[in-house]
Amino acid sequence: PIWRAKKLSAEEQKARALVLGLTFHEGLSTRLYESMFHEDVDATFGPLIVRLESEGLLERVNGDIRLTVRGGFFSPEIRRQFFPARASTSARYPGSYFREFAYAG
């Protein structure tokens, strides 16, 4: 029932909006994100986005953020990193496809 639905924290709402944007070919519209949450996406996810960009998994195109072709192969792993860590979710995902994206490319 709707009355028993989970209430998302502000962090979870922001992460879901970003992850949903990454599922589209065009990527996340940073302008839409800013209008929804009244803050820059880099204010919340800046260090993670920069790291994923440096590893060639995300890119910025016209100010928007999207997965690269390489990042598309690892999209579940990438998207999972944007959510706050919880003990219950980590139990569902015991391992990773790779350690912190440390692979020879």
ZAPANU-324318 format. One line per field, with one value per residue: residue number from 0; x, y, z of N, C-alpha, C, O, CB in turn. Coordinates in nm, 4 decimals. Atoms other than C-alpha are relative to their C-alpha. Glycine has a CB too. Example, Ala and Ser with C-alpha at 12.3 -4.5 7.8 and 13.67 -1.06 7.14 Angstrom:
! ZAPANU-324318
k: 0/1 .
n.c1: 0.0890/-0.0820 .
n.c2: -0.1190/-0.1190 .
n.c3: 0.0000/-0.0060 .
ca.c1: 1.2300/1.3670 .
ca.c2: -0.4500/-0.1060 .
ca.c3: 0.7800/0.7140 .
c.c1: 0.0900/-0.0770 .
c.c2: 0.1200/0.1090 .
c.c3: 0.0000/0.0730 .
o.c1: 0.1936/-0.0261 .
o.c2: 0.1181/0.2198 .
o.c3: 0.0665/0.0899 .
cb.c1: -0.0992/0.0414 .
cb.c2: 0.0027/0.0462 .
cb.c3: 0.1246/-0.1415 .
//
This chain:
! ZAPANU-324318
k: 0/1/2/3/4/5/6/7/8/9/10/11/12/13/14/15/16/17/18/19/20/21/22/23/24/25/26/27/28/29/30/31/32/33/34/35/36/37/38/39/40/41/42/43/44/45/46/47/48/49/50/51/52/53/54/55/56/57/58/59/60/61/62/63/64/65/66/67/68/69/70/71/72/73/74/75/76/77/78/79/80/81/82/83/84/85/86/87/88/89/90/91/92/93/94/95/96/97/98/99/100/101/102/103/104 .
n.c1: 0.0818/-0.0746/-0.0278/-0.1161/-0.1135/-0.1207/-0.0286/-0.1404/-0.0736/-0.0416/-0.1135/0.0514/0.0716/-0.1001/-0.0676/0.0924/0.0127/-0.1235/-0.0084/0.1016/-0.0538/-0.1072/0.0542/0.0337/-0.1141/-0.0412/-0.0602/0.0664/0.0055/-0.0399/0.0948/0.1188/-0.0399/-0.0084/0.1346/0.0695/-0.0579/-0.0510/-0.1432/-0.0792/-0.0261/-0.1368/-0.0015/0.0295/-0.0698/-0.1177/-0.1189/0.0276/0.0114/-0.1356/-0.0744/0.0520/-0.0424/-0.1433/-0.0154/0.0602/0.1299/0.0999/-0.0477/0.0896/0.0283/0.0832/0.0352/0.0719/-0.0867/0.0488/-0.0945/-0.0744/0.0215/-0.0667/0.0795/0.1230/-0.0225/-0.0021/0.1001/0.0533/-0.1029/-0.0147/0.1206/0.0049/-0.0912/0.0603/0.0911/-0.0648/-0.0298/0.0855/-0.0356/0.0945/-0.0222/-0.1273/0.0178/0.0549/-0.1054/-0.1177/-0.1261/0.0004/-0.0549/-0.1415/-0.0343/-0.0104/-0.0291/-0.1440/-0.0262/-0.0828/0.0896 .
n.c2: -0.1206/-0.1243/-0.0572/0.0682/-0.0227/-0.0511/-0.1418/-0.0145/-0.1141/-0.0949/0.0616/0.1047/-0.0649/-0.0558/0.1124/0.0598/-0.0910/0.0088/0.1335/0.0066/-0.0766/0.0760/0.1098/-0.0515/-0.0230/-0.1403/-0.0163/-0.0815/-0.1438/-0.0686/-0.1090/0.0582/0.0369/-0.1234/-0.0535/0.0891/0.0030/-0.1334/0.0045/0.0551/0.1432/0.0150/-0.0249/0.1256/0.1166/-0.0471/0.0855/0.1272/-0.0259/-0.0287/0.1267/0.0831/-0.0647/0.0247/0.1408/0.0192/0.0667/-0.1056/-0.1160/-0.1153/-0.0463/-0.1203/-0.0196/0.1157/0.1117/0.1280/0.1104/0.0205/0.1350/0.0871/-0.0019/0.0750/0.1407/0.0131/-0.0926/0.0322/-0.0319/-0.1458/-0.0572/0.0392/-0.0821/-0.1282/0.0147/0.0079/0.1376/0.0571/0.1391/0.0923/0.0092/0.0647/0.1447/0.0482/-0.0075/0.0355/-0.0275/-0.0969/0.0552/-0.0349/-0.0827/-0.1452/-0.0270/0.0113/0.0995/-0.0528/-0.0359 .
n.c3: 0.0000/0.0119/-0.1313/-0.0564/0.0892/-0.0654/0.0185/0.0366/-0.0543/0.1033/0.0703/0.0883/0.1093/0.0911/0.0654/0.0968/0.1140/0.0782/0.0599/0.1054/0.1117/0.0648/0.0792/0.1325/0.0881/-0.0121/-0.1317/-0.1010/0.0246/-0.1223/-0.0212/-0.0627/-0.1364/-0.0782/-0.0230/-0.0933/-0.1345/-0.0317/-0.0237/0.1090/-0.0153/-0.0499/-0.1446/-0.0680/0.0557/0.0714/-0.0026/0.0660/0.1436/0.0493/0.0035/0.1085/0.1246/0.0205/0.0370/0.1311/-0.0134/0.0173/0.0747/0.0046/0.1355/-0.0104/-0.1396/-0.0539/-0.0379/0.0525/0.0035/0.1239/0.0520/-0.0970/-0.1213/0.0225/-0.0340/-0.1458/-0.0521/-0.1339/-0.0999/-0.0069/-0.0604/-0.1411/-0.0790/-0.0345/-0.1120/-0.1313/-0.0416/-0.1043/-0.0286/0.0619/0.1446/0.0292/-0.0139/0.1265/0.1005/-0.0791/0.0667/0.1076/0.1233/0.0004/-0.1161/0.0189/0.1403/0.0222/0.1034/0.1085/0.1108 .
ca.c1: 0.0000/0.1068/0.0868/0.3614/0.5900/0.9454/1.0210/1.3449/1.6026/1.7251/2.0484/1.8545/1.6315/1.9361/2.1084/1.7972/1.7599/2.1245/2.1120/1.7883/1.9514/2.2469/2.0150/1.9290/2.1581/2.1630/2.2628/2.1729/2.0573/2.2452/2.0007/1.7076/1.8929/1.9638/1.6007/1.4815/1.7209/1.8325/2.1983/2.4715/2.5218/2.8926/2.8082/2.6788/2.8590/3.1584/3.4482/3.2837/3.1983/3.5540/3.6989/3.4694/3.5505/3.9235/3.8748/3.6913/3.3550/3.1604/3.1824/3.0368/2.8710/2.7310/2.7301/2.5326/2.6767/2.6526/2.8144/3.0903/3.0835/3.3291/3.1152/2.8099/2.9661/2.9845/2.6687/2.5255/2.8535/2.8773/2.5177/2.5463/2.8307/2.6042/2.3815/2.4613/2.6186/2.3879/2.4505/2.1343/2.2186/2.5771/2.4549/2.2654/2.5778/2.8557/3.1197/3.2112/3.2857/3.6209/3.8010/3.7371/3.7584/4.1264/4.1843/4.4176/4.2509 .
ca.c2: 0.0000/0.3548/0.4511/0.1980/0.3235/0.4053/0.7714/0.8596/1.0808/1.3883/1.2018/0.9093/1.1399/1.3124/0.9813/0.8406/1.1501/1.1287/0.7544/0.7852/1.0536/0.8256/0.5592/0.7847/0.8196/1.1988/1.1601/1.3680/1.7206/1.9260/2.2128/1.9866/1.8531/2.2087/2.3101/2.0058/2.0305/2.3962/2.2995/2.2094/1.8366/1.8861/2.0113/1.6655/1.4251/1.6282/1.4098/1.0888/1.2384/1.3699/1.0273/0.8467/1.1033/1.0554/0.6794/0.7312/0.6075/0.9369/1.2414/1.5896/1.6945/2.0477/2.0600/1.7363/1.4151/1.0793/0.7389/0.6848/0.3774/0.2186/0.3238/0.1615/-0.1787/-0.1121/0.0946/-0.1071/-0.0698/0.3000/0.3774/0.1912/0.4172/0.7216/0.5795/0.6209/0.3078/0.0871/-0.2438/-0.3994/-0.3119/-0.4265/-0.7700/-0.7982/-0.7116/-0.9051/-0.8425/-0.6117/-0.6865/-0.5222/-0.3361/0.0382/0.0323/-0.0621/-0.2418/-0.2035/-0.0228 .
ca.c3: 0.0000/-0.0671/0.3003/0.3766/0.1027/0.1996/0.2505/0.0758/0.2400/0.0544/-0.0298/-0.1756/-0.3803/-0.5295/-0.6028/-0.7717/-0.9884/-1.0967/-1.1625/-1.3594/-1.5729/-1.6420/-1.7826/-2.0773/-2.3772/-2.3338/-1.9704/-1.6679/-1.7402/-1.4842/-1.5370/-1.4481/-1.1421/-1.0251/-1.0705/-0.8741/-0.5795/-0.5887/-0.5811/-0.8246/-0.8877/-0.8138/-0.4646/-0.3748/-0.6067/-0.7291/-0.6084/-0.7300/-1.0689/-1.1113/-1.0255/-1.2696/-1.5389/-1.4855/-1.5273/-1.8549/-1.7269/-1.7260/-1.9492/-1.9646/-2.2872/-2.3084/-1.9284/-1.8916/-1.7464/-1.9197/-1.9299/-2.1822/-2.4043/-2.1644/-1.8675/-2.0248/-1.9714/-1.5974/-1.5502/-1.2561/-1.0665/-1.1482/-1.0541/-0.7240/-0.6119/-0.5998/-0.3277/0.0418/0.1890/0.3940/0.5625/0.4194/0.0593/0.0815/0.1889/-0.1395/-0.3380/-0.1667/-0.4292/-0.7055/-1.0663/-1.0088/-0.7325/-0.7483/-1.1282/-1.1060/-1.4318/-1.7240/-2.0086 .
c.c1: 0.0852/0.0353/0.1183/0.1245/0.1167/0.0172/0.1498/0.0605/0.0377/0.1164/-0.0471/-0.0767/0.0975/0.0704/-0.0910/-0.0173/0.1232/0.0076/-0.1024/0.0475/0.1074/-0.0533/-0.0373/0.1260/0.0538/0.0674/-0.0845/0.0045/0.0339/-0.0936/-0.1271/0.0295/0.0024/-0.1379/-0.0779/0.0497/0.0613/0.1463/0.0681/0.0274/0.1405/0.0097/-0.0218/0.0907/0.1313/0.1206/-0.0208/-0.0089/0.1371/0.0808/-0.0460/0.0331/0.1464/0.0271/-0.0684/-0.1361/-0.1174/0.0617/-0.1031/-0.0129/-0.0985/-0.0492/-0.0752/0.0966/-0.0592/0.1101/0.0752/-0.0352/0.0596/-0.0812/-0.1298/0.0142/-0.0077/-0.1083/-0.0609/0.0984/0.0124/-0.1188/-0.0076/0.0865/-0.0603/-0.0934/0.0755/0.0180/-0.0935/0.0376/-0.0926/0.0227/0.1308/-0.0108/-0.0559/0.1059/0.1328/0.1321/-0.0150/0.0566/0.1504/0.0232/0.0168/0.0409/0.1485/0.0275/0.0829/-0.0904/0.0766 .
c.c2: 0.1255/0.0585/-0.0672/0.0186/0.0605/0.1477/0.0122/0.1216/0.0920/-0.0569/-0.1053/0.0584/0.0550/-0.1108/-0.0636/0.0875/-0.0093/-0.1325/-0.0153/0.0761/-0.0760/-0.1158/0.0440/0.0248/0.1430/0.0274/0.0854/0.1460/0.0714/0.1164/-0.0509/-0.0382/0.1237/0.0593/-0.0861/0.0162/0.1327/-0.0032/-0.0659/-0.1477/-0.0238/0.0269/-0.1298/-0.1133/0.0354/-0.0927/-0.1339/0.0183/0.0243/-0.1289/-0.0872/0.0599/-0.0299/-0.1445/-0.0321/-0.0671/0.0969/0.1105/0.1107/0.0442/0.1150/0.0223/-0.1150/-0.1151/-0.1288/-0.1050/0.0015/-0.1392/-0.1005/-0.0098/-0.0780/-0.1465/-0.0250/0.0845/-0.0412/0.0334/0.1503/0.0603/-0.0308/0.0905/0.1327/-0.0076/-0.0051/-0.1459/-0.0410/-0.1450/-0.0960/-0.0126/-0.0701/-0.1512/-0.0597/-0.0048/-0.0322/0.0345/0.1065/-0.0688/0.0251/0.0921/0.1452/0.0383/-0.0044/-0.1129/0.0656/0.0290/0.0466 .
c.c3: 0.0000/0.1369/0.0674/-0.0855/0.0774/-0.0315/-0.0261/0.0677/-0.1155/-0.0815/-0.1001/-0.1182/-0.1045/-0.0772/-0.1048/-0.1228/-0.0898/-0.0738/-0.1121/-0.1228/-0.0751/-0.0844/-0.1410/-0.0809/0.0152/0.1336/0.0920/-0.0407/0.1304/0.0292/0.0687/0.1452/0.0893/0.0271/0.0999/0.1434/0.0448/0.0452/-0.1196/0.0269/0.0551/0.1498/0.0777/-0.0453/-0.0703/0.0013/-0.0718/-0.1513/-0.0605/-0.0115/-0.1161/-0.1370/-0.0290/-0.0406/-0.1325/0.0025/-0.0131/-0.0837/0.0096/-0.1447/0.0117/0.1425/0.0630/0.0227/-0.0545/0.0073/-0.1322/-0.0524/0.0964/0.1292/-0.0133/0.0348/0.1510/0.0664/0.1341/0.1120/0.0189/0.0728/0.1486/0.0874/0.0433/0.1205/0.1315/0.0417/0.1127/0.0185/-0.0731/-0.1503/-0.0312/0.0130/-0.1291/-0.1094/0.0662/-0.0671/-0.1050/-0.1229/-0.0066/0.1193/-0.0409/-0.1424/-0.0314/-0.0979/-0.1090/-0.1187/-0.1115 .
o.c1: 0.1976/0.1399/0.1737/0.2276/0.0980/0.0034/0.2320/-0.0039/0.0277/0.1217/0.0020/-0.0680/0.0751/0.0932/-0.0456/-0.0239/0.1106/0.0396/-0.0727/0.0283/0.1166/0.0185/-0.0524/0.2315/0.1749/0.1440/-0.2012/0.1120/-0.0431/-0.1149/-0.1808/-0.0528/-0.0487/-0.1614/-0.1627/-0.0299/0.1089/0.1877/0.0069/0.0511/0.1633/0.1035/0.0321/0.1418/0.1865/0.1695/0.0691/0.0435/0.1677/0.1515/0.0365/0.0530/0.1831/0.1290/-0.0714/-0.1773/-0.2273/0.1838/-0.2212/0.0862/-0.2106/-0.1624/-0.0881/0.2050/-0.1780/0.2280/0.0181/-0.1066/-0.0021/-0.0954/-0.1818/-0.0827/-0.0347/-0.0939/-0.0827/0.0587/0.0249/-0.1017/-0.0519/0.0550/-0.0102/-0.1303/0.1869/-0.0683/-0.1181/0.0757/-0.0476/0.0046/0.1401/0.0657/-0.0284/0.0953/0.2109/0.2301/-0.1231/0.1327/0.2243/-0.0709/0.1115/0.1170/0.1945/0.0445/0.0838/-0.1712/0.0199 .
o.c2: 0.1252/0.1219/-0.0126/-0.0438/0.1321/0.1899/-0.0331/0.2256/0.0540/-0.0397/-0.1116/0.0063/0.0412/-0.0986/-0.0966/0.0369/-0.0134/-0.1354/-0.0744/0.0304/-0.0655/-0.1677/-0.0398/0.0552/0.1649/0.1229/0.1131/0.2006/0.0665/0.1504/0.0147/-0.0144/0.1214/0.1150/-0.0348/0.0182/0.1433/0.0728/-0.1418/-0.1870/-0.1222/-0.0189/-0.1467/-0.1896/-0.0479/-0.1288/-0.1813/-0.0637/-0.0279/-0.1495/-0.1445/-0.0134/-0.0585/-0.1736/-0.1473/-0.1276/0.0565/0.1253/0.0864/0.0643/0.0970/0.0662/-0.1199/-0.1183/-0.1561/-0.0742/0.0345/-0.2147/-0.2024/-0.1181/-0.1294/-0.2108/-0.1366/0.1225/0.0466/0.0840/0.1979/0.1421/0.0537/0.1111/0.1955/0.0955/-0.0574/-0.2296/0.0346/-0.2130/-0.1996/-0.1205/-0.1425/-0.2242/-0.1751/-0.0842/0.0588/0.0610/0.1615/-0.1650/-0.0504/0.1515/0.1800/0.1332/0.0630/-0.2281/0.1879/-0.0552/0.0818 .
o.c3: 0.0500/0.1508/0.1628/-0.0604/0.1758/-0.1464/0.0535/0.0809/-0.2321/-0.2033/-0.2128/-0.2294/-0.2247/-0.1975/-0.2143/-0.2348/-0.2122/-0.1927/-0.2159/-0.2355/-0.1974/-0.1699/-0.2299/-0.0251/0.0121/0.1464/0.0645/-0.0655/0.2262/0.1456/0.1580/0.2336/0.2013/0.1343/0.1730/0.2372/0.1578/0.1327/-0.1946/0.1411/0.1255/0.2149/0.1871/0.0367/-0.1423/-0.1058/-0.1413/-0.2267/-0.1678/-0.1102/-0.1872/-0.2339/-0.1430/-0.1033/-0.1756/-0.0964/-0.0512/-0.0899/0.0346/-0.2150/0.0594/0.1628/0.1853/-0.0354/-0.0371/0.0249/-0.2362/0.0137/0.1276/0.1858/0.0857/0.0754/0.1953/0.1826/0.2175/0.2170/0.1317/0.1632/0.2264/0.2046/0.1366/0.1767/0.1374/0.0149/0.2066/-0.0767/-0.1221/-0.2068/-0.1303/-0.0500/-0.1620/-0.2030/0.0937/0.0025/-0.1260/-0.1122/-0.0699/0.1720/-0.1114/-0.1615/-0.1236/-0.0580/-0.1229/-0.1582/-0.2149 .
cb.c1: -0.0925/-0.0799/-0.1221/-0.0293/-0.0404/0.1249/-0.0446/0.0154/0.1272/0.0400/0.0972/-0.0899/-0.0889/0.1027/0.0431/-0.1354/-0.0200/0.1227/-0.0216/-0.1349/0.0554/0.0960/-0.1211/-0.0822/-0.0396/-0.1203/0.1365/0.0652/-0.1410/0.1446/-0.0350/-0.0481/0.1390/0.0869/-0.0771/0.0168/0.1046/-0.0858/0.0322/0.1327/-0.0172/0.0934/-0.1080/-0.1439/-0.0906/0.0398/0.0410/-0.1301/-0.0918/0.0723/-0.0169/-0.1515/-0.0224/0.0782/-0.0560/0.0908/-0.0078/-0.0498/0.0281/0.0522/-0.0569/-0.1192/-0.0800/-0.1140/0.0175/-0.0496/-0.0720/0.1554/0.0618/0.1420/-0.0301/-0.0431/0.1358/0.1365/-0.1087/-0.0364/0.1358/0.0131/-0.1248/0.0448/0.1248/-0.0753/-0.0848/-0.0827/0.1478/-0.1509/-0.0050/-0.1423/-0.0007/0.1087/-0.0937/-0.1157/0.0042/-0.0025/0.0551/0.0817/-0.0703/0.0433/0.1284/0.1000/-0.0552/0.0750/-0.1326/0.1142/-0.0990 .
cb.c2: 0.0007/0.1009/-0.0107/-0.1475/0.0921/-0.0796/0.0856/0.0108/-0.0463/0.1352/-0.0635/-0.0951/0.1128/0.0839/-0.1055/-0.0248/0.1452/0.0170/-0.1088/0.0570/0.1310/-0.0533/-0.0588/0.1290/-0.0265/0.0922/0.0602/-0.0196/0.0437/0.0495/0.0671/-0.1238/-0.0691/0.1022/0.0090/-0.1445/-0.1063/0.0640/-0.0761/0.0784/-0.0725/0.0935/0.1032/-0.0383/-0.0712/0.1279/-0.0258/-0.0612/0.1204/0.1001/-0.0760/-0.0171/0.1521/0.0334/-0.0894/-0.0796/-0.0713/0.0551/-0.0362/0.1168/-0.1156/-0.0097/0.1216/-0.0434/-0.0082/0.0156/-0.1347/0.0155/-0.0165/0.0520/0.1413/0.0135/-0.0451/0.0397/0.0150/-0.1480/-0.0591/0.0611/-0.0526/-0.1449/0.0257/0.0535/-0.1246/0.0764/-0.0138/0.0138/-0.0267/0.0453/0.1389/0.0529/-0.0319/0.0884/0.1402/-0.1457/-0.1249/0.1281/0.0610/0.0683/-0.0511/0.0576/0.1337/-0.0239/-0.0585/-0.1001/0.1028 .
cb.c3: 0.1197/-0.0808/0.0886/0.0163/-0.1171/-0.0446/0.1254/-0.1516/0.0789/0.0636/0.1007/0.0782/0.0542/0.0776/0.1042/0.0645/0.0485/0.0904/0.1070/0.0497/0.0489/0.1046/0.0690/0.0112/-0.1460/-0.0168/-0.0129/0.1380/-0.0536/-0.0109/-0.1340/-0.0793/0.0000/-0.0724/-0.1329/-0.0439/0.0063/0.1081/0.1313/-0.0170/-0.1347/-0.0749/0.0381/-0.0228/-0.0971/0.0555/0.1434/0.0537/-0.0265/0.0936/0.1325/0.0146/0.0075/0.1269/0.1097/-0.0842/0.1336/0.1376/-0.1481/0.0901/-0.0909/-0.0948/0.0131/-0.0952/0.1547/-0.1458/0.0203/0.0225/-0.1412/0.0302/0.0385/-0.1430/-0.0529/0.0541/-0.0999/0.0073/-0.0414/-0.1416/-0.0702/0.0157/-0.0779/-0.1180/-0.0167/0.1064/0.0448/-0.0355/0.1508/0.0270/-0.0631/0.0927/0.1186/-0.0439/-0.0673/0.0303/-0.0618/0.0370/-0.1230/-0.1359/0.0670/0.0986/-0.0387/0.1333/-0.0580/-0.0392/0.0377 .
//
